[in-house]
Amino acid sequence: MDEELRRYDAIRPFEPEELPAAFDRMLSDPQFRAALAYALPGVPIEALDHEIRKCKTCLEFQVRFCHKFLENLLAKASTAFTFDCSAISRQGRYTFVSNHRDIVLDSALLALKLIDSGFGTTCEIAIGDNLLAAPWIKDLVKLNKSFIVERSASLREMLASSKRMADYMHYIIGRKHDNIWIAQREGRAKDSDDRTQTALLKMMAMGGEGSVAERLRQLHIVPLAISYEYDPCDYLKAREFQLKRDVPGWTKTKQDDVMSMKTGIAGFKGRIHYHCSPCLDDFLGALPDDMPKGELLDAVARRIDRDIHCHYRLYPGNYVAADLVRFGGKLSGHYTADEKKVFLDYVDGQVAKIDLPNRDEAFLRGCILTMYANPAINQMAALGENV
């Protein structure tokens, strides 16, 4: 193994020589075996054991198992999945910075489309250590080419942790010649008001060499807009909003995260669209050399946000919600009466799923409508459209 790679042992995915031991741990874990039986029903566990052990790299595991699982999942949970990568080269290696809708699927579906579109590899995935609720989950995500974001580190450790992650991201692009997926902010935007945290860009610029702009250019950043017609977790997010409003100091538990992961994976999404904006290399190269660091990071964050907002694919429900939240019917040309009824019936059904002792239906409905309205509101602002 590359000695430089040893520096990243605590956070990096598995290397080929580490897979047999990882398979032994996972396949002896009853919870993992149960998860396999759920994900691939009707397939004998012995056959799965045999096939998994044939995989010699993480990419082979993704192609052999994850690809087929995702295709089967989408056949049940989605009506269409489109991917526009016309703005980038299939021979390039990029850091995809995207808005964040689903804990598991955002990156997994990108990996699926990269393979289907002829990129030759998938992507290494940034995942928070707060989601690693069991040893087999940590093994599984590392097998799925994930690297660990150490969010549970102490304040004293955070600087060193951030520096190590930045260095590793540059190593992925420059030495491993692989892609990266990372969300534009820590955690999902519960209200779908997608904004890039400058702290993320500041961390990324801790690696590499040269000026801040040059360090970011070395990562070949591609803004990626992820659009779901329906977010299966919308009612869970609305529930969180009411709990945070009503219960002082309320915080999510690991069980809440697991519930969000299960719901996001299995729930109905309708139409899905992924859209890659042009790589930011030229934009970064055109920034003034003497631009203060804070202004530069703000400018890059605004550019990523603009690209994601402009390329977000809006569906009838987004326009209906935006009309109800802000525009008072001025967007009615974007949907029919039947489409409005279908969407509002959907919202009522999601509100009905929320299990709270003092359920505030008007507040919860408003939360869900806002989630669907914000992408439309942001796109119109980005495009300079007046309503």
C-alpha positions in Angstrom: 0.0 0.0 0.0 1.2 3.5 -0.8 2.8 4.9 2.3 1.2 8.3 1.8 -2.2 6.6 1.8 -1.4 5.3 5.4 -1.9 8.9 6.6 -5.6 8.6 5.8 -6.2 5.1 7.4 -8.8 6.5 9.8 -11.0 8.0 7.1 -10.3 6.4 3.7 -12.2 3.6 1.9 -10.8 0.1 1.9 -7.9 -0.9 -0.3 -8.1 -4.2 -2.2 -5.9 -6.1 0.3 -8.3 -5.1 3.1 -11.4 -6.5 1.6 -11.2 -10.2 2.7 -11.1 -9.2 6.4 -13.9 -6.7 5.9 -16.1 -9.3 4.2 -15.4 -11.7 7.1 -16.6 -9.1 9.6 -19.7 -8.1 7.6 -20.8 -11.5 6.6 -20.6 -12.8 10.2 -22.8 -9.9 11.4 -26.5 -10.9 11.8 -27.7 -7.3 11.1 -25.7 -7.2 7.8 -27.1 -10.6 6.8 -30.6 -9.3 7.5 -30.0 -6.2 5.5 -28.7 -8.3 2.6 -31.9 -10.5 2.7 -34.0 -7.3 2.7 -32.1 -5.7 -0.2 -31.9 -8.8 -2.3 -35.0 -10.9 -1.4 -35.2 -14.5 -2.5 -31.4 -14.8 -3.1 -29.8 -17.4 -0.8 -27.4 -15.9 1.7 -24.8 -18.5 0.7 -24.9 -17.4 -2.9 -24.5 -13.8 -1.8 -21.6 -14.7 0.4 -19.9 -16.4 -2.5 -20.5 -13.6 -5.0 -19.4 -10.8 -2.6 -16.1 -12.5 -1.9 -15.4 -12.5 -5.6 -15.0 -8.7 -5.5 -11.4 -7.6 -5.6 -12.0 -3.8 -5.4 -14.5 -1.4 -4.0 -15.5 -0.4 -7.6 -16.2 -4.1 -8.4 -18.5 -4.3 -5.4 -20.3 -1.2 -6.5 -20.8 -2.4 -10.1 -21.7 -6.0 -9.1 -24.1 -5.3 -6.2 -24.9 -1.6 -5.7 -25.7 -1.0 -9.4 -28.3 -3.8 -9.6 -29.8 -2.9 -6.2 -30.2 0.7 -7.3 -31.8 -0.3 -10.6 -34.3 -2.5 -8.8 -35.0 0.2 -6.3 -35.6 2.9 -8.9 -38.0 0.6 -10.8 -40.2 0.7 -7.7 -39.5 4.1 -6.1 -39.1 6.4 -9.2 -40.9 7.0 -12.5 -37.9 8.4 -14.3 -34.2 9.2 -13.6 -32.3 11.5 -16.0 -28.7 12.7 -15.9 -27.3 15.6 -17.8 -23.4 15.6 -17.8 -23.0 17.3 -21.2 -21.1 20.2 -19.6 -18.2 18.0 -18.4 -15.7 15.4 -19.9 -16.1 11.7 -19.2 -12.3 11.6 -19.1 -12.1 14.2 -16.3 -12.1 13.7 -12.6 -14.2 16.0 -10.5 -15.3 17.0 -7.1 -19.1 17.1 -7.4 -20.5 19.6 -4.9 -24.3 19.1 -4.7 -27.4 20.1 -2.8 -28.4 17.4 -0.4 -31.7 15.6 -0.5 -31.1 12.0 0.7 -28.6 10.7 3.2 -27.7 7.6 1.2 -29.0 8.0 -2.4 -27.6 11.4 -3.5 -24.2 9.9 -3.9 -25.2 6.4 -4.7 -27.4 7.5 -7.7 -24.5 9.7 -8.9 -22.2 6.7 -8.9 -24.8 4.7 -10.8 -25.1 7.4 -13.6 -21.3 7.9 -13.8 -20.9 4.2 -14.6 -23.9 4.2 -17.0 -22.6 7.3 -18.8 -19.1 5.9 -19.5 -17.0 7.7 -16.9 -15.0 4.5 -16.1 -15.3 5.0 -12.3 -17.7 6.2 -9.7 -16.8 8.6 -6.9 -15.5 8.6 -3.4 -18.2 9.8 -1.0 -17.9 12.1 2.0 -20.1 10.8 4.8 -20.4 12.0 8.4 -19.4 9.7 11.2 -22.7 10.4 12.9 -24.4 8.1 10.5 -22.2 5.1 11.3 -24.6 3.6 13.8 -23.1 0.1 13.8 -19.7 -1.5 12.9 -21.1 -3.2 9.8 -22.4 0.1 8.5 -18.9 1.6 8.8 -17.5 -1.4 6.9 -20.2 -1.2 4.3 -19.8 2.6 3.6 -16.0 2.1 3.3 -16.6 -0.7 0.9 -18.8 1.6 -1.0 -15.9 4.1 -1.5 -16.9 6.4 1.3 -14.4 8.5 3.3 -15.3 9.6 6.8 -16.1 13.2 7.9 -15.1 13.3 11.6 -17.9 15.4 13.0 -17.7 14.0 16.5 -14.1 15.2 16.9 -13.4 17.7 19.8 -12.8 21.3 19.0 -9.1 20.8 19.5 -9.1 17.9 17.0 -11.3 19.6 14.4 -8.5 21.6 12.7 -6.3 18.6 12.3 -9.3 16.5 11.1 -10.3 19.2 8.5 -6.7 19.4 7.2 -6.4 15.7 6.9 -9.7 15.5 5.0 -8.7 18.3 2.6 -5.4 16.6 2.0 -7.1 13.4 1.3 -9.6 15.0 -1.2 -6.6 16.4 -3.1 -5.0 12.9 -3.0 -8.2 11.4 -4.5 -8.2 13.7 -7.4 -4.4 14.1 -8.0 -3.1 10.6 -7.1 -6.0 8.2 -7.2 -7.6 9.9 -10.3 -11.0 9.3 -8.9 -14.1 11.5 -8.5 -15.5 12.9 -5.2 -19.0 13.6 -4.1 -19.6 16.0 -1.2 -22.7 17.9 0.0 -22.6 21.7 -0.2 -23.4 21.9 3.5 -23.3 19.8 6.6 -26.5 17.9 6.8 -29.5 18.2 4.5 -31.2 21.6 3.9 -34.5 20.7 5.7 -36.4 23.5 4.0 -34.7 22.9 0.6 -33.2 26.4 0.6 -29.9 25.1 -0.9 -26.9 27.2 0.1 -23.2 26.4 0.1 -21.4 26.8 3.4 -18.2 28.8 3.0 -16.7 26.6 5.8 -16.8 23.7 3.3 -14.8 25.6 0.8 -12.4 26.8 3.4 -11.8 23.2 4.5 -11.2 22.1 0.8 -8.7 24.9 0.4 -6.6 23.6 3.3 -5.2 21.0 1.0 -3.2 21.4 -2.2 -0.7 24.1 -3.0 -0.7 27.7 -4.1 -3.3 30.4 -3.5 -6.8 29.6 -2.3 -8.2 29.8 -5.8 -5.4 27.5 -7.1 -6.1 25.0 -4.4 -9.8 24.9 -5.2 -9.0 24.6 -8.9 -7.0 21.5 -8.2 -10.2 19.8 -7.0 -12.0 20.5 -10.3 -15.3 21.5 -8.7 -18.5 20.7 -10.5 -21.8 22.1 -9.0 -24.4 19.3 -9.2 -28.1 20.0 -8.9 -30.2 17.1 -7.5 -33.9 17.3 -8.1 -36.5 15.0 -6.6 -40.2 15.4 -7.6 -41.1 14.0 -4.2 -38.9 13.8 -1.1 -39.9 10.7 0.9 -38.5 12.3 4.1 -40.5 15.6 3.8 -42.8 14.6 6.6 -39.9 13.6 8.9 -38.3 16.9 8.2 -41.5 18.7 9.1 -41.8 16.7 12.3 -38.3 17.9 13.2 -39.3 21.5 12.7 -42.2 21.2 15.1 -40.1 19.3 17.7 -37.4 22.0 17.5 -40.1 24.7 17.9 -41.9 23.0 20.8 -39.2 21.1 22.7 -36.3 23.2 24.1 -33.0 21.5 23.3 -34.5 18.8 21.2 -31.9 17.0 19.0 -32.0 14.0 16.7 -31.0 10.6 17.8 -29.1 8.0 15.8 -32.4 6.2 15.5 -33.8 9.2 13.8 -31.0 9.1 11.3 -31.6 5.4 10.7 -35.3 6.1 10.1 -34.4 8.9 7.6 -32.0 6.6 5.8 -34.6 3.8 5.5 -37.4 6.2 4.4 -35.2 8.0 1.9 -34.1 4.8 0.3 -37.4 3.0 0.0 -39.8 5.9 -0.3 -41.4 7.1 -3.6 -39.5 9.9 -5.4 -41.4 10.3 -8.6 -39.1 11.9 -11.2 -35.4 12.4 -10.4 -32.9 14.6 -12.3 -29.2 15.2 -11.9 -27.6 18.1 -13.7 -23.9 18.8 -13.9 -22.9 22.5 -14.3 -19.6 23.3 -16.1 -16.4 22.8 -14.0 -15.5 25.9 -12.0 -11.8 25.9 -13.1 -12.2 28.8 -15.5 -14.3 30.8 -13.1 -11.7 30.3 -10.4 -8.9 31.2 -12.8 -10.5 34.5 -13.6 -10.8 35.7 -10.0 -8.4 38.6 -9.1 -5.1 37.5 -7.6 -5.5 40.0 -4.8 -9.0 39.1 -3.8 -9.3 38.7 0.0 -9.8 35.1 1.1 -13.2 35.7 2.6 -14.5 37.5 -0.4 -13.2 34.8 -2.7 -14.9 32.0 -0.7 -18.2 34.0 -0.7 -17.9 34.4 -4.5 -17.3 30.7 -5.1 -20.2 29.8 -2.8 -22.5 32.2 -4.6 -21.5 30.7 -8.0 -22.1 27.1 -6.8 -25.5 28.2 -5.5 -26.4 30.0 -8.7 -25.5 27.0 -10.8 -27.5 24.6 -8.6 -30.5 26.9 -8.5 -30.5 27.5 -12.2 -30.2 23.8 -13.1 -32.6 22.5 -10.6 -35.4 20.7 -12.5 -38.8 22.0 -11.3 -41.9 19.9 -11.3 -45.6 21.0 -11.0 -45.6 20.6 -7.2 -42.7 23.1 -6.9 -44.8 25.7 -8.8 -48.0 24.9 -6.8 -46.1 25.3 -3.5 -44.4 28.5 -4.6 -47.8 30.0 -5.6 -49.2 29.1 -2.2 -46.2 30.2 -0.2 -45.4 33.4 -2.1 -46.8 34.2 -5.5 -50.6 33.9 -5.0 -51.4 32.0 -8.3 -49.0 33.9 -10.6 -47.3 30.7 -11.6 -50.5 28.8 -12.5 -49.3 28.5 -16.2 -46.8 25.9 -15.0 -49.4 23.4 -13.7 -52.9 22.2 -14.4 -55.8 22.0 -12.0 -55.4 18.2 -11.9 -51.6 18.5 -11.1 -52.4 20.9 -8.3 -54.9 18.5 -6.8 -52.5 15.6 -7.0 -49.8 17.6 -5.2 -52.0 18.9 -2.5 -53.5 15.5 -1.9 -49.9 14.2 -1.6 -49.1 16.9 1.0 -52.2 16.1 3.0 -51.1 12.4 3.0 -47.6 13.3 4.2 -49.0 15.5 7.0 -51.2 12.6 8.1 -48.1 10.4 8.6 -46.6 12.7 11.3 -46.9 11.1 14.7 -46.8 13.8 17.3 -49.0 14.2 20.4 -49.8 17.9 19.7 -49.6 17.9 15.9 -49.9 21.4 14.5 -51.3 20.6 11.1 -51.2 24.1 9.7 -47.6 24.5 10.7 -46.5 21.1 9.4 -48.3 21.7 6.1 -46.6 25.1 5.8 -43.2 23.4 6.4 -43.8 20.9 3.6 -45.0 23.5 1.2 -42.0 25.6 1.9 -39.7 22.6 1.1 -41.2 22.4 -2.4 -41.5 26.1 -2.9 -37.9 27.1 -2.2 -36.3 25.5 -5.3 -38.7 27.5 -7.5 -38.2 30.7 -5.6 -34.4 30.3 -5.7 -34.4 29.5 -9.4 -36.4 32.5 -10.3 -34.1 34.7 -8.3 -31.0 33.2 -9.9 -32.4 33.7 -13.4 -33.5 37.2 -12.6 -37.2 36.5 -13.3 -39.8 38.8 -11.9 -43.2 37.5 -11.0 
